[in-house]
Amino acid sequence: MLRLFRTPLGARTAVGFTSPDRLSATLGAEQSWIRLSEAALRAMTGPLGVPLLTVDPTFTAPAVTTGPAVAGPLAERSPLAARTA
């Protein structure tokens, strides 16, 4: 399975690591992996419209989850408030 990520600006990117230690430091020791060349990774992601490749990222954010509804003065100005009211 191919796993894609997003850059801080929201663009999709493939991610490669130069060592298992760097991968573990970023994604955890239990992360499955296989060895690929840069060319192979680009060949797999290019047809998906993902031209970016990030090597050895040092930070990842947790997945976005749906949180509780916004309450208070900001909720009244939110475009979502009109849809849910």
C-alpha positions in Angstrom: 0.0 0.0 0.0 1.3 3.4 -0.9 0.9 6.1 1.8 0.8 9.8 0.9 1.1 12.8 3.1 0.4 16.5 3.0 2.8 19.3 3.1 2.2 22.2 5.7 0.5 24.0 2.8 -1.8 21.1 2.0 -0.2 19.7 -1.2 0.0 16.0 -1.5 3.5 14.5 -1.3 5.2 11.1 -1.2 7.6 10.6 1.7 10.9 8.8 1.7 13.3 8.1 4.5 17.0 7.5 4.1 17.2 5.0 7.0 14.9 2.8 9.1 15.9 4.9 12.2 14.7 8.1 10.6 11.4 6.5 9.6 10.9 5.1 13.2 11.7 8.5 14.7 9.0 10.2 12.7 6.3 7.5 12.2 7.0 5.1 15.0 8.8 1.8 15.3 5.8 -0.3 14.2 5.5 1.4 10.8 5.8 -1.1 8.0 8.2 -0.2 5.2 10.0 -1.5 2.1 13.1 -0.3 0.4 12.4 1.7 -2.8 14.6 3.9 -5.1 13.6 7.5 -5.6 12.8 6.6 -9.2 10.4 3.8 -8.2 8.6 6.0 -5.7 8.2 8.8 -8.2 7.0 6.2 -10.8 4.3 5.1 -8.4 3.1 8.5 -7.3 3.4 10.4 -10.7 0.3 8.8 -12.2 -1.7 9.7 -9.1 -0.9 13.4 -9.7 1.6 13.6 -6.8 4.9 15.1 -8.2 6.3 16.1 -4.8 8.7 14.0 -2.8 9.6 14.9 0.8 12.8 13.1 2.2 13.3 12.6 5.9 10.6 14.8 7.3 11.2 15.4 11.0 7.6 16.3 12.1 4.2 14.8 11.4 0.9 16.0 12.8 -1.8 13.6 14.0 -4.6 12.9 11.6 -7.4 15.4 11.6 -10.5 14.3 13.5 -13.9 15.7 13.8 -14.2 17.6 17.1 -17.2 18.9 19.0 -19.4 21.6 17.6 -18.2 25.2 18.2 -20.2 27.1 20.8 -20.2 30.7 21.7 -19.9 34.0 19.8 -17.7 32.5 17.0 -20.3 29.8 16.2 -22.9 32.5 15.4 -20.6 33.9 12.6 -19.6 30.5 11.3 -21.0 29.5 7.9 -21.6 26.1 9.5 -23.9 27.7 12.0 -26.4 28.6 9.3 -26.4 25.1 7.9 -26.8 23.3 11.2 -29.3 25.7 12.8 
